[in-house]
């Protein structure tokens, strides 16, 4: 018997169990009831012990169905993932197994076998869907999930081309470094990456305002964390430019800083996926 049939049978059992109670609850008294009518209603309602036993039985059966569904879906999910990985390898690509899924190029597919769900990550940050997970029932679902993540990264590159990317990051760095100097911060040129992120967002909005009507909706009003991480990854791969005498360099921080959430994971465009956590940015010589 299929899972759907089992559930339908349990639903029918619940309906039979509560039918007398519903009949009593929905009874319309247009006139005073006779004693016979009341006795009939009373006799039809299950007594406490039998009602409790029936409910316990239904709950037990439903628990068995849930366990069976979880088992079947986890098995089917595993086959989908195996087929996806085999096909990926057949194309000459090299997926890397991670603690909770597979790294496929710049996209990491995080998997939840117990619920047959997945989501696409970039630098371990949710990429698609932005929140929650996607139900996976076939290899095609995994392919579509990965394709959605790839498209988001491509759209981000188109929205922030290399020239603008370099300009915005340097502007953001200068804004933070100048503010740190005026506040007499120690090592003012060593900019916390969290502060750079904030300034980067402001500069993106500023550039957008310079190129459109002031009352137009801002596309950059919402900027997921992965977009900034991708921008930094892309920047590290850009060739030097004469108009920029110095390059921004990333520095790792202490374990205490990382534990406080002050570090950002980068390296998603590295073919070997050597992820590193960085806490600071400075101008290199």
C-alpha positions as CSV (number, residue, x, y, z in Angstrom):
1,X,0.0,0.0,0.0
2,X,1.4,3.4,-0.9
3,X,2.0,6.3,1.5
4,X,-0.9,8.2,0.1
5,X,-3.3,5.3,0.6
6,X,-2.1,4.8,4.1
7,X,-2.7,8.5,4.9
8,X,-6.1,8.4,3.3
9,X,-7.1,5.4,5.4
10,X,-5.9,7.2,8.6
11,X,-7.9,10.3,7.5
12,X,-11.0,8.1,7.1
13,X,-10.4,6.6,10.6
14,X,-10.2,10.1,12.1
15,X,-13.4,11.2,10.3
16,X,-15.2,8.1,11.6
17,X,-13.9,8.8,15.1
18,X,-15.0,12.4,15.3
19,X,-18.2,12.1,13.3
20,X,-20.4,11.6,16.4
21,X,-18.7,14.6,18.1
22,X,-19.2,16.7,15.0
23,X,-22.8,15.7,14.7
24,X,-23.4,16.7,18.3
25,X,-21.5,20.0,17.8
26,X,-23.4,20.8,14.7
27,X,-26.8,19.9,15.9
28,X,-29.3,22.7,15.5
29,X,-32.0,22.7,18.3
30,X,-35.0,24.3,16.6
31,X,-37.2,22.8,19.4
32,X,-36.5,21.2,22.7
33,X,-35.0,17.7,22.1
34,X,-36.8,14.5,23.1
35,X,-35.3,12.1,25.6
36,X,-34.8,9.6,22.8
37,X,-32.9,12.0,20.7
38,X,-30.6,12.9,23.6
39,X,-30.0,9.2,24.5
40,X,-29.2,8.5,20.8
41,X,-26.6,11.3,20.7
42,X,-25.2,10.3,24.0
43,X,-24.8,6.6,23.0
44,X,-23.1,7.6,19.7
45,X,-20.3,9.6,21.4
46,X,-17.2,7.4,22.2
47,X,-16.4,7.1,25.8
48,X,-13.1,8.5,27.2
49,X,-11.2,5.3,27.4
50,X,-12.2,4.0,24.0
51,X,-11.7,7.4,22.4
52,X,-8.2,7.7,23.9
53,X,-7.3,4.2,22.7
54,X,-8.5,5.0,19.2
55,X,-6.5,8.3,19.1
56,X,-3.4,6.6,20.4
57,X,-3.8,3.9,17.7
58,X,-4.1,6.6,14.9
59,X,-1.1,8.5,16.3
60,X,1.0,5.3,16.3
61,X,0.0,4.4,12.8
62,X,0.7,7.9,11.6
63,X,4.1,7.8,13.2
64,X,4.8,4.6,11.2
65,X,3.7,6.3,8.0
66,X,6.0,9.3,8.7
67,X,9.0,7.0,9.4
68,X,8.3,5.1,6.2
69,X,7.9,8.3,4.2
70,X,11.2,9.7,5.6
71,X,13.0,6.4,4.8
72,X,11.7,6.2,1.2
73,X,12.4,9.9,0.5
74,X,15.9,9.7,1.9
75,X,16.6,6.7,-0.3
76,X,15.1,8.4,-3.4
77,X,17.0,11.5,-2.5
78,X,20.3,9.6,-2.3
79,X,19.7,8.1,-5.7
80,X,19.1,11.6,-7.2
81,X,22.3,12.9,-5.7
82,X,24.3,9.9,-6.8
83,X,23.0,10.3,-10.4
84,X,23.8,14.0,-10.3
85,X,27.4,13.4,-9.1
86,X,28.0,10.6,-11.6
87,X,26.8,12.8,-14.5
88,X,29.0,15.7,-13.2
89,X,32.0,13.5,-13.2
90,X,31.2,12.1,-16.6
91,X,31.5,15.6,-18.0
92,X,35.1,15.7,-16.8
93,X,34.3,17.9,-13.8
94,X,35.4,17.3,-10.3
95,X,32.7,17.6,-7.6
96,X,34.1,17.7,-4.1
97,X,32.2,16.1,-1.2
98,X,31.7,18.4,1.8
99,X,30.4,17.8,5.3
100,X,26.9,18.6,4.2
101,X,26.8,18.2,0.5
102,X,28.8,18.7,-2.7
103,X,30.9,21.5,-4.0
104,X,30.3,21.8,-7.8
105,X,32.4,24.6,-9.2
106,X,31.6,27.9,-7.4
107,X,28.3,26.5,-6.2
108,X,28.0,24.4,-3.1
109,X,24.9,22.2,-2.9
110,X,24.0,21.8,0.8
111,X,21.8,18.7,1.3
112,X,19.3,17.5,3.9
113,X,18.7,13.8,3.1
114,X,16.3,13.2,5.9
115,X,13.8,15.7,4.4
116,X,15.0,15.4,0.7
117,X,15.9,19.1,0.6
118,X,18.8,21.1,-0.8
119,X,19.9,24.7,-1.3
120,X,22.7,26.4,-3.2
121,X,25.5,28.2,-1.3
122,X,28.3,30.5,-2.2
123,X,31.1,30.8,0.3
124,X,28.9,28.9,2.7
125,X,26.3,31.6,2.5
126,X,22.7,31.0,1.2
127,X,22.5,31.8,-2.5
128,X,19.3,30.1,-3.7
129,X,16.8,30.1,-2.3
130,X,17.7,33.1,-0.2
131,X,15.9,31.5,2.8
132,X,14.7,28.0,3.3
133,X,15.3,24.9,1.2
134,X,14.0,23.3,-2.0
135,X,12.4,19.9,-2.1
136,X,14.4,17.5,-4.4
137,X,12.6,14.7,-6.2
138,X,14.9,14.2,-9.2
139,X,18.3,14.9,-10.6
140,X,16.7,17.6,-12.7
141,X,15.7,19.4,-9.5
142,X,19.4,19.5,-8.4
143,X,20.4,20.7,-11.9
144,X,17.8,23.5,-11.7
145,X,18.9,24.5,-8.2
146,X,22.6,24.8,-9.3
147,X,21.6,26.6,-12.5
148,X,19.7,29.1,-10.4
149,X,22.8,29.8,-8.3
150,X,25.0,30.2,-11.3
151,X,22.6,32.7,-12.8
152,X,22.6,34.8,-9.7
153,X,26.4,35.0,-9.8
154,X,26.3,35.9,-13.5
155,X,23.7,38.5,-12.9
156,X,25.8,40.0,-10.1
157,X,28.8,40.2,-12.4
158,X,26.7,41.9,-15.0
159,X,25.3,44.4,-12.5
160,X,28.7,45.1,-11.1
161,X,31.3,44.9,-13.9
162,X,35.0,44.7,-13.1
163,X,35.7,48.4,-13.5
164,X,32.9,49.5,-11.3
165,X,33.7,46.8,-8.8
166,X,37.3,48.0,-8.4
167,X,36.2,51.6,-8.1
168,X,33.5,50.9,-5.5
169,X,35.8,48.8,-3.3
170,X,38.6,51.3,-3.3
171,X,36.1,54.1,-2.5
172,X,34.6,52.1,0.3
173,X,38.1,51.4,1.7
174,X,39.1,55.0,1.6
175,X,35.9,56.1,3.4
176,X,36.5,53.7,6.3
177,X,40.2,54.3,6.5
178,X,39.8,58.1,6.5
179,X,37.1,57.9,9.3
180,X,39.4,55.6,11.3
181,X,42.3,58.1,11.0
182,X,40.1,61.0,12.0
183,X,39.0,59.0,15.1
184,X,42.6,58.2,16.0
185,X,42.0,54.5,15.7
186,X,45.0,52.2,16.1
187,X,46.3,50.9,12.8
188,X,43.7,53.0,10.9
189,X,44.8,51.5,7.5
190,X,43.8,48.1,8.7
191,X,40.1,48.2,8.0
192,X,37.7,45.6,9.5
193,X,36.1,43.7,6.7
194,X,32.7,44.3,8.4
195,X,33.1,48.0,8.1
196,X,34.2,47.7,4.4
197,X,31.0,45.7,3.8
198,X,28.9,48.5,5.2
199,X,30.7,51.2,3.2
200,X,30.6,49.0,0.1
201,X,26.8,48.9,0.3
202,X,26.6,52.6,0.7
203,X,28.8,53.2,-2.3
204,X,26.8,50.9,-4.5
205,X,23.6,52.8,-3.6
206,X,25.4,56.1,-4.3
207,X,26.5,55.0,-7.8
208,X,23.0,53.8,-8.5
209,X,21.6,57.1,-7.5
210,X,24.0,58.8,-9.8
211,X,22.7,56.9,-12.8
212,X,18.9,57.0,-12.4
213,X,16.0,59.1,-11.4
214,X,15.9,60.0,-7.7
215,X,12.4,58.6,-7.3
216,X,13.1,55.3,-9.0
217,X,13.2,52.1,-6.9
218,X,16.7,51.2,-5.7
219,X,17.8,47.8,-7.1
220,X,20.7,47.8,-4.6
221,X,18.5,48.5,-1.6
222,X,18.7,44.7,-0.9
223,X,22.1,43.2,-1.0
224,X,22.6,39.7,0.3
225,X,25.9,38.9,2.0
226,X,27.0,36.5,-0.7
227,X,27.1,39.4,-3.2
228,X,29.7,41.2,-1.2
229,X,31.7,38.0,-0.8
230,X,31.6,37.3,-4.5
231,X,32.7,40.9,-5.2
232,X,35.8,40.4,-3.0
233,X,36.6,37.1,-4.6
234,X,36.3,38.6,-8.1
235,X,38.5,41.6,-7.0
236,X,41.3,39.3,-5.9
237,X,41.4,37.8,-9.5
238,X,41.5,41.1,-11.3
239,X,44.8,42.1,-13.0
240,X,46.6,45.3,-11.7
241,X,45.4,48.6,-13.0
242,X,47.8,51.6,-13.5
243,X,45.2,54.1,-12.1
244,X,45.2,52.2,-8.8
245,X,48.8,52.3,-7.5
246,X,47.9,49.9,-4.6
247,X,45.7,46.9,-4.3
248,X,43.5,45.9,-1.5
249,X,44.8,42.9,0.4
250,X,42.9,40.6,2.7
251,X,44.2,39.6,6.1
252,X,43.0,36.8,8.4
253,X,42.2,37.8,12.0
254,X,42.5,36.1,15.3
255,X,40.4,33.2,16.5
256,X,38.7,35.6,18.9
257,X,37.7,37.9,16.1
258,X,36.3,35.0,14.0
259,X,34.4,33.7,17.0
260,X,32.8,37.1,17.3
261,X,31.5,36.9,13.8
262,X,34.0,39.5,12.4
263,X,35.4,37.2,9.7
264,X,34.1,36.6,6.2
265,X,34.6,33.3,4.4
266,X,36.2,33.8,0.9
267,X,37.6,31.5,-1.8
268,X,34.5,30.4,-3.7
269,X,36.1,31.1,-7.1
270,X,39.2,29.1,-6.2
271,X,39.3,25.9,-8.2
272,X,40.6,24.0,-5.2
273,X,38.1,25.7,-2.9
274,X,40.6,26.6,-0.2
275,X,38.2,28.6,1.9
276,X,39.7,31.1,4.3
277,X,38.2,33.5,6.8
278,X,39.4,37.1,6.6
279,X,38.8,39.9,9.1
280,X,40.7,42.9,7.7
281,X,41.6,44.7,4.5
282,X,44.5,47.0,3.9
283,X,46.3,48.6,0.9
284,X,49.3,46.6,-0.2
285,X,52.5,48.2,-1.4
